[in-house]
Amino acid sequence: MQTFNPDAISLTKYLFFTGKGGVGKTSISSALAVHLSEQGRRVALVSTDPASNLQDIFEMDLTSELTQVPSLQNLYVANFEPVEAAEKYKQSVIEPYIGVLPEFAIKNMEEQLSGSCTVEVAAFNEFTGFLANKEYAEKFDHIIFDTAPTGHTLRMLELPDAWYSFIESSTHEASCLGQLSGLSDNKQIYLDAVNKLKDASLTTMMFVARGDRHSIQECRRAMDELRDLEITNDMVIINGIIENPTSELAMQKANKEQAVLKQFETFLSQVSHYYVPMKQYNIFGINAMKHLFTEDDVLNENESITLKECHTMDMLVDELIKDDKRFIFTMGKGGVGKTTIAKIIAKRLAAHGKSVLLATTDPANVWYDTESNDHVTVKYIDEVEALHDYEAEVLAATEHLSQDQIDYIKEDLRSPCTQEIAFFRAFSDFIADKSHDIVVIDTAPTGHTLLLLDASQSYHKEVERNTNVLPSSVSSLLPSITNNDLTEMVIVTLAEPTPIKEAERLKADLERTGINQRMWVVNNTIATQADTHDMFNSKIQEERKQINKLIAHQPFVAIQPYDVNIEEVSAL
């Protein structure tokens, strides 16, 4: 595998960086922008990532307008706030209906327009201005986007007018219905933008991953989704690969990285792929970015930070037992290890004599041996099967609709919100389970999904539409999940800025529903390791800093240290 050398690679005008949170999209896209600008090319760098730290990297205030970087005359940077843009977009869609539709219908519309799909569409609404802007096309040699649109968003934008009559006639209570409501005036602009994404001579999708299974799997999944849309010009960059390990920790992690890369050897052989070596310093500031793609690497001696006292996993389980919790959900972004933490919690509850139902979506690597202890029952839910069953239920009521409208419904069913609702329909029977002391579920519903379920039930009751009645187990699901005396939402994160920011948004999302979320687990951390004199020292100090900040702002923070014997969820 070759190192990523921008001078030896032919790069298109538009470069879209995408990948899981925390893999280094912003660092690599920013370093590339700096490098190209120093080569005399005029570059625009635009971030649409809600968790972007672009302002920290460039150490300057940024807005949604392009601003020249003072020390680099060829580089202009903008930082969109997609969450803020989504809120403005939502209000613009709802405002014409205030005073026209009943209040319950307005509330339903508000929640339908509050999810991640609306944020994506609003972000696309922003950066299409850059794609369509002829002045920018002439002014800049490269326009780099930190975060690309998903295949789901692009498919939605390709659908013409189906949403109009669909909204009027639908009894479908799911996901982000109507998120395209405010886009009809600019429909042609969006379709032109989608076509530009498909033009391999103009656009490259840059998939960023780490040397871990989850992030590479996400790249492969997203790549397949975009290739189905004829967006085929792509590249994979594996970030943070460990070269020449010296300490025991470095050697452990390097061995796991190489094992993962071997596992994905066939996939990687079919795409253009490169790697960026792990650096001994944190990528902040222009000087650090200038050296990201070079071989000169000066050891960065960090001041040692003392890790504040925090809880252990045993202390977390003791607290759950003391509070007599019945339902325990682990939640977090993909790849942070929520399934692993769910299994640890279930195992330790069982050690206290509790009978536990562990409901998981991960059939692989169930390292807890259920045969050795009859206190734990593991049940697996197939997410694909659950979504298929839910789709069949919804599509059964579409005989009176046109094919365009049915196509819209099918695409709406691909949204993350619909997948979550289908998933919790399948899990609702577990919540109703009375044969175990405690139910541990390895995926929790976001506040948006809970409010959608709540709004849809109220909506059906209000207008007496019974074509898609919720099962009784789902009706009892909401009161159980939102009961703070019965339920504990455990947020799982990594000791990195992006996963923590994403987790903080999940917490705020839950609190909109009245859920008092308080328990956090920082998973897979090396903050407890002794200081080293190799590339990991700055990482150890940075993780300690992140955990200390979390402890200062959250009521209960436990840590799960890095363990080479547990499947790694995120490489460094």
C-alpha positions, 0 to 999 in steps of 0.5 A: 500500500502506497503512502498518500502523496498529493504530488503523485496523484491526479486530483479532480476539481471537486473532492468530497471527503467522507467516512465515520466520525473521528477517522480524520476527514477534517485533518486530511482534507485540511492538510491537502488544502494547505499542501495544494495552496502551497503548490500555487493552486487556488483552493476553497475548503468547505466543511459541512460536518456538524462536529467540525473542528476546522476553526481549531485546526486553522486557529481562526474564526470561520463563518459560512462565507469563504475567508482567506487564511492569512498566511496562505494567500491561495487558500479560502475556508468556510465552515457551514453550521448544518444544524443551524441551517437545518433549523432555518430550513425547517422554519421556512417549510413550516411557516406557511402552514401555521394557523392553517393546519391544526396544532398537532399536525404542525408538531408532527411536521416539526418532528419530521423535519428535526432528524438527521436527514433534514440536516443532510438536505440542509447541508446539501442545500448549502454546498450546492451553492458552491457546486453551481457557482460559476464564479467559484468554478473559474476562481478555484483550481480545487474545491474541497468538501469536508463531508459528502452527502449520503446516497440516501440524500442524493436519491431523495434529491433525484426524485421529482414531484412524488413527495407533494401528493405523498404528503397529502395522502400518506398514512406512513408514520415513519422517518423524515417525511417531507424533508424535501418540502422546501427544495422544489424551487431549486429542484433543477439546481440540485439535479445539476449538482447530482449530475456533477457528482457523477462526472468522474472528470470533475469529482472524486469521493475520498473515503477516509478510514482507520485501520479498524474493521468498522470504519473500513466496512463503512467505507465499503458500504457507502461506496457501494451505495454511491456506485449504485447512483453512478458515482464511481470515481472514488479513493480510499485513504487509510489514516494513522497507520503505525510505522516502525512501532517501538513500545509494546502498545504501538506493537499491539496496535500495529499488529491489529491494524495489519490483521484488519488490512489483511482481512480487507485485502480483496476490497482494497485491491479493487479501489485506489487506496493509500495510507497516511502514517500516524504522526507523533503530534496532534494535527492542529495549526498550519505548521502541523498540516504542512508536515502531514504528508511528509516523512520528516517527523519530529517528536513532540514532547507533551507535558504530562496531564494527570487523569482525573479520578473516574468511575470503572465499569464495575462501579457503573454496574453497582450504580445500575443495581443500586438504582434498580434499573430494569432497562439499560440501553447503550447508545452511540455512533457506529464504531464506538463499541456500544455492543461491546459495552452492552456485553460487559454490562450484561456479564457483570450484572449476571455476576451479581446474580441478576437474570439478564436478557441481552438483546443485540444486533451483532451476531458476530464476536459474542465473546460472552459464553452464554452456556457458562452462566444461565443468568444471561440470555442472548437474543439477536435481532436481524436489522435487515429482516426487521426493516424488511418486515416494516417496509412490507407493512408500509408498502401494503397500504400503497395500492392507490398511489402512483409509481413515483409516489411509491418510489418516494416511499421506498426511498423514505424507508431507507432513511436512518430514522425509518431504520431506527423505528423498524428496529425498535418495533422488533425490540418492543417485544423484549421491552415487554419481557417479564421473565428477566430482572434486567433487559440490556439492549445494545442500541438506544433510540434517539430523541428524534425517533422517540418523538416521531413515534409519539407524534405518529401515535397522537396523529393516528389517534387524532385523525382516526387513521387506522391503516397502520396501527402500532402494535400494543408492544410498541405503544407500551415501549414509549412509556417504558423507555422514557421512564427515568426510574426504569431506564438508563441510557448509557452513552458510549464514546471514544476519547476524541473530540468528534465522537464526544461532540456527536455524543453530546448531541445525542444527549441533548436529543434525548433530553428533548423527550424528558429523558435524564441521561447521565451515564457515559462510558469512554471506551477503548481508551489508552489514557490509563497507559503510562507515558511513553516516548514514542508516537503514542505519548501525545495521543495519551495526553490528548485522551486524558484531556478529553476525559477530564473535560467530560468529567467536568461536565457530565455527572457520571463518566466511566472508562473502559481501558484499551484491552488487546484481548477485546475486539478493537472498535477504533484504531488511533 
